[in-house]
């Protein structure tokens, strides 16, 4: 942030000045650029507030955490998966080493799920792979020690489309693939869940699809919708025990049973205005995500939008013989 462009920006900057016991009119312009320590203080304060909020709720209140760099930082709050509270602890430009030093900002809360996405800035800085992995191991071990009841998720790095007209540097996708392979192994070793989202974002050449990015590295609104959908699918499939074996079975099976009813798959012509939720509501009488995902698995959907498809396979209740 530099010179405020809107009244809202000025108001926010003046609040920051007051928070730091500083006089807004006596601060130089660069003072409005938040440093890592400023973000960490905000994270700690948010965690303390979240602790109070959760304490006032029912025992079933759940908390999720996004932990990472600018990709996590700019995740739209309106797109965060429903059904839980969220803390966003992403810092622009942060590395795995930086994250190691700020995990204490979560000490006040007891998340049930922590989603980690980090490493792309390490690759940008040409940090050796062994150091990145050592930092990741420290992150996981520290979180496992301090938050033993939290489910940890290591997310694969997304592909890039670099260099671009906005960013002159490059991060080879071959390095990202190599790091992802090592992260998958590390996750297995540490007993945490690895989420492979890379293929959802890549094109036939292995690059980040242009519609998913604003500059070749960061995500566009459509890209964040894909990420949101992936997180929702991961949570739903874990809760419903719909593992890869089940998904492969549902992908090829002509029929399935659900809640005591038998369903078969039929071809459906997508209509203007259709979404995954409206179709699920039509088929199952509910648009809860667990039901939506059955259709998503069958059609290998990566977002709620279905307007790019002419036809889908949807379930219908089988008539008794």
LINKAMO-V511771 format. One line per field, one symbol per residue. burial: 1 if it has 24 or more other ideal C-beta (glycine too) atoms within 12 Angstrom, else 0. A space follows every 50 residues. Layout:
burial: ???
This chain:
burial: 00000000000010011000000000000001010101110111011001 00010000000111111111111110001110011111111111111111 01101101111111111111111100101001101111110110001001 11111111111100000000101011111101110110010111111101 11000011100110111111011111111111111110000100001001 00000101000010100101000111111100110000111111111110 111111001001111000000
